[in-house]
Amino acid sequence: MYFSIIPHPGGFSAQLLQFNSYYKLGKALDMDYYHQEFFSARTDGIKKTKGNSIFDFLGINQYFLERNPTIQLEQFKIVQIPLDFYTLKLSRVNSFEKLKKYVLKKIQKFQSPDLQLLLVFSMKPAKPTNDGIVRKTMIVALKFLNRINPYGIRINKYLWLFKLINSEETLIRPELLILYRKSLNVLKRQKKSINSVFVHIRRGDTAIIKTKSKKFVSVLPSYRYRFRPFTTIQEVNLNYISSDSYFQLLEKVQLSNKSGLNLFLFSDGFHRTSIQIDAFLENVDAENQTIADLNEWNWESYQKEEFAQFDTLTNCQQIIGESQEKLQNLIVELFNSKVVICGSNLRMIPQLISILFTKETMPILIVVCASKEPNFELIGLNSINEKVFMVHVDERFDDDCIAVSNFLSKSSVFDQNEIG
């Protein structure tokens, strides 16, 4: 029996997380894997050309396509296995053993000596139904889950499944790690310094911008009060982290302007922000001060001002904006860095670390938090507490920075022979 994987559309790191888990599930069921070329619409663009996907860059497509079993798909019965949150919860799947039984039950009616099966694991929900009973059951189930889950189902409706799978220590994680490290080792660049710090500041379509009238506006598509002006950033989003907080962190933990230490600052910048604003303005008839400010707003000058203070750091290289080349550079620098800094609102970097590294090989992860800490247990990072530091942007900021600074100075994270 064979299985295949179709990652849910979205960012490539979320798709990698799905692949990482679904592959383990198929192998745990003693099935052979048949690879269908991966593609990320968000990352690769709609007009993706063959061989130019982020998954081609990582070597995943080539690695598995070369190892595909020689089979004729037309001779197989394709069986869709929905692994979405709602379907599994309604099927009372709450353990890895029950997950395996769920898959086996799905294929029971298809099993016969004359029928060859190819299972397709996907987050795509089962076909919608108009059955009122099913809809009522779904509503009851969601109300119940909201009561027992203090974080709400929106946060972990996908990662919950991965936790079930990744908690199984006996599965084939080492096999995948060999693939990932083999792929990325090819990309390792020759470095003048072996001491690198990776910083990522998320902006793009999650940005909060300050207008000419000194009001703060969110462009986040899912935000209830999108484009409504507020007096402070905290009124818009308690979890938003200013670029200045990252700069102050680098200063306080003594990572700035230090010879022999390279800082790589990555950000998606504000071009995608401008796309959100332009789309909003096209559909607005009213005229007020906020609309006037948004019409005058220029993303290039705003971006330059946003990151201007990082220009003062002599050891900082800025890679701002979104492109295939910049994303590839991001992956390589992440893989090479000893210390990684990102915000609590960013899932991509922690996801990549949980996939590409082991406890021994992962970098020090410093997470800047505004109001609440992220829950990394769902991607397998909470068990690595000694390598994960939370820095809170509140009255704890100075103490948290001191703790990080003391750790970095006393540990052997950097090669001290190269540090000036």
C-alpha positions in Angstrom: 0.0 0.0 0.0 1.2 3.5 -0.8 0.6 7.0 0.5 1.0 10.4 -0.8 0.8 13.9 0.7 -0.8 17.1 -0.5 0.1 20.0 1.9 -2.6 22.5 2.6 -2.1 25.8 0.6 -0.1 28.4 2.6 3.4 29.3 3.6 6.1 26.7 2.9 7.1 26.3 6.5 3.6 25.3 7.5 3.6 22.9 4.5 6.9 21.4 5.7 5.4 20.9 9.1 2.5 19.0 7.5 4.8 16.9 5.4 7.0 16.2 8.4 4.1 14.8 10.3 2.1 13.0 7.5 5.3 11.3 6.3 5.8 9.8 9.8 2.2 8.7 9.9 2.4 6.9 6.6 5.6 5.2 7.6 4.2 4.2 11.0 1.4 2.4 9.1 4.1 0.5 7.1 3.2 2.2 3.8 5.5 3.2 1.0 5.7 6.9 0.0 4.8 8.2 -3.4 5.9 11.8 -3.9 3.8 14.4 -5.8 5.8 17.6 -6.5 5.3 20.2 -3.8 4.5 23.8 -4.5 3.7 26.8 -2.3 1.4 29.4 -3.9 2.3 32.0 -1.3 6.0 31.5 -1.5 6.6 30.4 -5.2 3.9 32.6 -6.7 1.0 31.6 -8.9 3.1 31.2 -12.0 5.5 28.8 -10.6 8.0 27.3 -13.1 9.2 23.7 -12.9 12.3 23.3 -10.8 12.0 26.7 -9.3 9.9 26.0 -6.1 11.2 26.6 -2.6 10.9 22.8 -2.2 13.2 22.4 -5.2 15.7 24.7 -3.5 15.5 22.6 -0.3 16.0 19.5 -2.4 12.8 17.8 -1.2 11.2 17.4 -4.6 14.3 16.0 -6.2 15.1 13.7 -3.3 11.8 12.0 -3.3 11.0 12.0 -7.0 14.3 10.2 -7.6 13.1 7.6 -5.0 9.6 7.2 -6.2 8.4 3.6 -6.7 7.7 2.6 -10.3 4.0 2.4 -10.3 1.2 3.2 -12.8 -1.2 5.6 -11.0 -4.1 4.7 -13.3 -4.0 1.2 -11.8 -4.5 2.5 -8.3 -7.6 3.4 -6.3 -7.0 6.9 -4.9 -8.4 7.3 -1.4 -8.6 10.7 0.2 -7.8 10.8 3.9 -8.9 14.1 5.4 -6.7 15.0 8.4 -8.3 18.4 9.2 -9.0 19.4 12.8 -12.8 19.2 12.7 -13.1 15.8 11.0 -10.6 14.2 13.4 -12.2 15.7 16.5 -15.6 14.6 15.4 -14.1 11.1 14.9 -12.8 11.3 18.5 -9.2 11.0 17.5 -7.2 12.1 20.6 -4.1 9.9 20.5 -1.7 8.6 17.9 -3.0 5.0 18.1 -6.5 6.3 17.4 -5.2 8.3 14.5 -3.7 5.2 13.0 -7.0 3.3 13.6 -8.9 6.2 12.0 -6.8 5.9 8.8 -7.2 2.1 8.7 -11.0 2.4 9.1 -11.2 4.8 6.2 -9.7 2.2 3.8 -11.5 -0.9 5.1 -14.2 -0.9 2.5 -11.6 -0.5 -0.3 -9.3 -3.4 0.7 -9.3 -6.4 -1.6 -6.6 -8.6 -3.2 -7.3 -7.1 -6.6 -7.3 -3.5 -5.6 -4.2 -1.4 -5.1 -4.6 1.7 -2.9 -2.9 5.1 -2.9 -3.8 7.1 0.2 -3.6 10.9 -0.1 -3.1 12.6 3.3 -4.4 16.2 3.3 -5.8 18.9 5.6 -8.6 19.5 3.1 -11.8 18.8 4.9 -14.1 16.0 3.9 -16.8 16.9 1.3 -19.3 19.4 2.9 -22.7 18.1 3.6 -26.1 19.6 4.0 -27.1 17.1 6.6 -28.5 19.2 9.5 -27.5 16.6 12.1 -23.9 16.7 11.1 -23.9 20.5 11.2 -25.5 20.5 14.7 -23.0 17.9 15.9 -20.1 20.2 14.6 -21.5 23.2 16.5 -21.8 21.2 19.8 -18.3 19.8 19.4 -16.8 23.3 18.8 -18.6 24.7 21.8 -17.3 21.9 24.0 -13.8 22.3 22.7 -13.8 26.0 23.4 -14.7 25.3 27.0 -11.9 22.9 27.6 -9.2 24.7 25.6 -8.2 28.0 27.2 -6.4 29.1 24.0 -9.3 28.5 21.7 -9.4 26.2 18.7 -8.1 28.9 16.3 -4.6 28.8 17.6 -3.9 25.1 17.4 -6.5 23.6 15.1 -3.7 22.4 12.8 -0.7 22.0 15.1 -2.7 19.8 17.5 -2.5 17.0 15.0 1.3 17.4 14.6 1.6 17.1 18.4 -0.1 13.7 18.3 2.3 12.5 15.6 5.6 14.2 16.7 5.3 13.0 20.3 6.0 9.4 19.0 9.7 9.0 19.7 9.9 5.8 17.8 9.1 7.3 14.4 11.4 8.1 11.6 12.5 11.7 12.4 16.2 10.8 11.9 15.4 9.7 8.3 13.9 13.1 7.6 16.7 14.9 9.4 19.2 13.2 7.1 17.3 14.6 4.1 17.0 18.1 5.4 20.6 18.4 6.6 21.9 16.8 3.4 19.9 19.4 1.3 21.0 22.4 3.4 24.6 21.3 3.7 24.9 21.7 0.0 23.8 25.3 0.4 26.3 26.2 3.2 28.3 29.2 2.1 31.9 29.9 2.8 32.0 32.3 5.8 34.5 34.9 6.9 33.2 34.5 10.4 31.6 31.4 12.0 29.7 33.6 14.4 26.3 34.7 13.0 23.1 36.0 14.5 19.8 35.8 12.6 17.1 38.4 13.3 13.6 38.3 11.7 11.1 41.1 12.0 7.6 40.2 10.6 5.7 43.0 8.8 4.0 42.7 5.4 0.3 42.0 5.7 0.5 41.9 9.5 1.9 45.4 9.8 0.6 48.2 12.0 1.6 51.6 10.4 1.8 55.0 11.9 0.0 57.6 9.8 0.9 61.2 9.2 -1.7 62.2 11.8 0.2 60.0 14.3 -2.6 57.4 14.4 -1.9 53.6 14.3 -3.6 51.4 11.7 -3.6 47.7 11.2 -3.7 46.2 7.7 -4.1 42.6 8.9 -6.9 41.0 6.7 -8.4 39.0 9.6 -8.4 41.9 12.1 -11.8 43.0 13.2 -10.9 46.7 13.3 -8.8 46.7 10.2 -7.9 50.3 9.0 -9.5 51.9 12.1 -7.2 54.5 13.6 -6.0 54.2 17.2 -3.9 56.4 19.4 -1.4 53.7 20.5 -0.1 50.4 19.0 -1.2 48.6 22.2 -4.8 49.6 21.4 -4.5 47.9 18.0 -2.7 44.8 19.1 -1.2 44.0 22.5 1.1 41.4 20.8 2.7 43.7 18.3 6.4 44.2 18.7 8.1 47.4 17.4 11.3 47.3 15.4 12.9 49.4 18.2 12.4 46.5 20.7 14.6 44.3 18.5 17.2 47.1 18.3 17.2 47.6 22.0 17.5 43.8 22.5 20.6 43.6 20.3 22.1 46.5 22.2 21.4 45.2 25.7 22.6 41.6 25.0 25.8 43.1 23.5 25.3 41.7 20.0 25.6 45.0 18.2 28.8 46.6 16.7 31.0 43.7 17.7 33.8 42.7 15.4 33.8 39.0 14.4 30.1 38.8 14.9 27.7 39.1 11.9 24.1 40.1 12.2 21.7 39.3 9.5 18.4 41.2 9.7 15.5 39.8 7.6 12.1 41.3 7.2 9.3 41.0 4.6 9.1 44.8 4.8 6.2 46.9 3.7 5.5 46.2 0.1 2.8 43.7 0.9 1.5 46.3 3.4 1.0 48.7 0.5 -0.8 46.1 -1.5 -3.3 45.7 1.3 -3.7 49.5 1.6 -4.2 50.0 -2.2 -6.9 47.2 -2.3 -8.7 48.9 0.7 -8.6 52.4 -0.9 -10.0 51.1 -4.2 -13.2 50.1 -2.4 -13.7 53.1 -0.2 -15.9 56.0 -1.1 -15.9 57.9 2.1 -13.2 60.6 2.8 -11.7 61.2 6.2 -8.3 62.0 7.7 -7.3 58.3 7.9 -8.2 57.8 4.2 -6.2 60.9 3.3 -3.2 59.7 5.3 -3.3 56.3 3.7 -3.5 57.9 0.2 -0.3 59.8 1.0 1.5 56.9 2.6 4.6 55.6 0.8 5.9 52.2 1.6 9.4 52.7 0.4 10.1 55.8 2.5 8.3 54.3 5.5 10.4 51.1 5.2 13.6 53.1 5.1 12.7 55.0 8.2 11.5 51.8 10.0 14.8 50.1 9.8 17.1 53.3 9.8 18.5 52.6 13.3 19.9 49.3 12.1 22.0 51.2 9.6 24.1 52.4 12.6 25.2 48.8 13.4 28.5 48.2 11.7 28.1 44.4 11.7 24.5 44.3 10.5 23.5 43.2 7.0 19.8 44.0 6.1 17.8 41.8 3.7 14.4 43.5 3.4 11.6 42.5 1.1 10.2 39.3 -0.4 11.7 37.4 -3.3 12.8 33.9 -4.1 16.5 34.9 -3.7 15.9 36.6 -0.3 13.9 33.6 1.0 16.7 31.2 -0.1 19.2 33.5 1.6 17.0 33.5 4.8 17.1 29.7 4.9 20.8 29.5 4.5 21.5 32.1 7.1 19.1 30.5 9.5 20.8 27.2 9.1 24.2 28.8 9.7 23.4 31.0 12.7 24.3 30.4 16.3 21.6 32.7 17.7 18.1 33.3 16.2 15.9 36.2 17.2 12.2 36.5 16.2 8.9 37.7 17.5 6.2 35.7 19.3 3.9 36.5 16.4 6.1 34.6 13.9 5.4 30.9 13.3 7.7 30.3 10.4 11.1 30.5 12.1 10.2 28.2 15.1 8.6 25.8 12.7 11.7 25.6 10.6 13.9 25.1 13.6 11.7 22.3 14.9 11.9 20.6 11.5 15.5 21.2 10.4 17.4 20.7 13.7 17.8 18.4 16.7 18.2 19.5 20.3 21.9 19.3 19.9 22.3 21.2 16.6 19.6 23.8 17.0 20.6 27.5 17.5 19.8 29.5 20.6 16.3 30.8 20.0 15.4 34.2 21.5 11.7 35.1 21.2 10.5 38.7 21.7 7.1 38.7 23.4 4.7 41.6 23.9 1.8 40.3 26.0 1.8 36.5 26.0 4.3 33.8 25.2 3.8 31.5 22.3 3.1 27.8 22.9 5.9 25.9 21.2 4.9 22.5 22.6 2.8 21.9 19.6 5.8 21.9 17.3 8.1 20.1 19.8 10.2 23.0 21.1 9.0 23.3 24.7 11.1 20.3 25.7 14.3 22.3 24.8 13.9 25.0 27.4 17.6 25.6 27.9 17.9 26.8 24.3 14.8 28.9 24.1 14.7 32.3 25.8 11.6 34.6 26.1 12.3 38.3 26.3 9.2 40.3 27.4 8.7 43.8 26.1 7.4 45.1 29.5 8.9 45.7 32.9 10.8 42.4 32.6 12.7 43.5 29.5 15.9 44.5 31.2 16.1 41.4 33.4 15.3 39.1 30.5 18.1 40.8 28.4 20.6 40.4 31.3 19.7 36.7 31.6 20.3 36.2 27.8 23.5 38.2 27.9 24.9 36.3 30.9 24.1 33.0 29.1 25.8 34.0 25.9 28.9 35.3 27.7 29.3 32.1 29.8 28.4 29.6 27.2 30.4 28.4 24.2 27.8 29.5 21.6 30.3 31.7 19.8 33.9 31.1 18.9 35.5 33.6 21.3 38.7 33.7 19.3 36.8 35.6 16.5 34.9 38.0 18.8 36.4 41.5 19.1 
